[in-house]
Structures are given as C-alpha cells and as structure tokens.
Amino acid sequence: MEEVLNEQELHNLAMNIVGKDLEDQGFEFLAVNSELKKDPQFVALKKGKLHFVVVQAISYPDDPNVMDTIFLQPMKDHAIKFKARTFYAAVGLANAKDYEKPVNKEDDYIVNYPGIKEV
C-alpha cells in the first residue's frame, strides 16, 4: 500500500530543496523553522543584509509560479520592521508516475521549483 506524504512531510521536502538552493547561493542561516504555518521558514544573511524566506509546498495541479501576495503581506510588513527583504519560495511537487496521484513514499516525485522570488 502506498503511504502518501502528509502536509508536514511535503513541507519538509520543500524546506530541504529551498535550503540547499539558499546554501548554494551563499546565504548564512540565522534561524530555520520547519513548523507548518510558522513564517518565515528561513531567516538568513547574505552580504550583510537580512532576508526572510517563506517556503510553501505546492501540490499538482496548483502552480508554484503564482504568488499569493495577500497571504505574504503580513510577513513583508514584519520584515520591514527588521529592515529585511522578504522572499517567497514555492516548491511544486507531483507524483512522477501519475500527476493525478498524491506524492507518496514509494514513487519518485517531480519538482517544479522556480527559485526564490522577492515579495
């Protein structure tokens, strides 16, 4: 029986993908929060500038290129108080065998990660 990844497991998968990308880009992590609905997930420095990064796992057929600016506005307002830049990192995830099936622990998955986008 296929064991479907739950919301927290999908979120953790997205966190790993974004974390690796940020690391590759030279970000230095000050705080990492992988708890669902606790934003931002990453507080990081790059070139002495503070960055807040909000991570979301997006399941197919939803599009990770679509940014929900209303959802992100409170985080942007919070970042301004700290003179930080705010970024959104959506990671699209789909079952590689059948896009209509949820991502599970047995099958490979496809990642659609357009990178971090400034809010």
C-alpha positions in Angstrom: 0.0 0.0 0.0 1.3 3.4 -1.0 1.9 5.7 2.0 1.0 9.3 1.0 3.2 12.1 2.3 1.3 14.2 4.8 1.4 18.1 4.8 4.3 18.3 7.2 6.4 15.8 5.2 5.7 17.7 1.9 6.7 20.9 3.7 9.9 19.3 5.0 10.7 18.1 1.4 10.2 21.7 0.1 12.3 23.1 3.0 15.2 20.8 2.0 15.1 21.9 -1.6 14.9 25.6 -0.7 17.6 25.3 2.0 20.0 23.7 -0.5 19.3 26.4 -3.0 19.9 29.2 -0.4 23.1 27.5 0.7 24.3 27.3 -2.9 23.6 31.0 -3.3 25.8 31.9 -0.2 23.1 32.6 2.4 24.1 32.2 6.0 21.2 30.8 8.2 20.4 32.6 11.4 17.2 30.6 12.1 15.3 27.8 10.4 11.7 26.9 11.3 10.2 23.9 9.6 6.9 24.0 11.5 3.9 24.4 9.3 2.3 27.8 9.1 5.1 29.5 11.1 6.6 32.1 8.9 9.3 32.8 7.9 10.9 29.4 7.5 14.4 30.8 6.9 16.0 33.9 8.4 19.3 34.4 6.7 22.0 36.8 5.9 23.6 37.5 2.5 26.2 40.2 2.0 25.3 41.6 5.5 21.6 42.0 4.6 18.8 40.2 6.5 16.4 38.0 4.4 13.1 36.3 5.4 12.2 33.4 3.2 8.7 31.9 3.3 8.5 28.3 2.0 5.4 26.5 0.7 5.0 23.1 -0.8 2.5 23.3 -3.7 0.8 20.1 -4.9 0.0 19.5 -8.5 -2.1 20.9 -10.3 -1.5 24.2 -8.4 1.2 26.4 -9.9 4.2 27.3 -7.8 4.8 30.3 -10.0 1.6 32.0 -8.6 2.4 34.1 -5.6 -0.4 34.9 -3.1 0.6 38.4 -2.2 -2.3 38.8 0.3 -1.0 35.8 2.3 2.5 37.2 2.2 1.7 40.8 3.1 1.9 40.3 6.9 5.3 38.7 6.5 6.5 41.6 4.3 5.2 44.1 6.9 7.0 42.2 9.7 10.3 42.1 7.6 10.2 45.9 7.1 10.4 46.4 10.9 13.7 44.5 10.8 14.9 46.1 7.6 14.8 42.7 6.0 14.0 41.7 2.4 11.1 39.1 2.0 11.2 36.2 -0.4 8.8 33.5 -1.3 9.9 30.1 -2.3 7.2 27.8 -3.7 8.1 24.2 -4.5 5.7 22.3 -6.8 5.6 18.6 -6.1 4.0 15.9 -8.2 3.9 12.1 -8.3 6.3 11.1 -11.2 4.3 8.1 -12.2 0.9 9.8 -12.3 0.4 13.6 -11.7 -3.1 12.9 -10.6 -1.9 10.8 -7.6 -0.5 12.3 -4.5 3.2 12.2 -3.7 4.0 9.0 -1.7 6.9 7.3 -0.1 7.2 4.6 -2.8 7.2 6.6 -6.1 9.6 9.2 -7.4 8.4 12.7 -7.5 8.9 15.7 -9.8 10.0 19.1 -8.5 8.9 22.4 -10.1 11.0 25.0 -8.2 11.2 28.4 -9.9 13.6 29.7 -7.2 13.1 32.4 -4.6 11.1 35.5 -5.6 11.1 38.8 -3.8 7.8 39.8 -2.4 
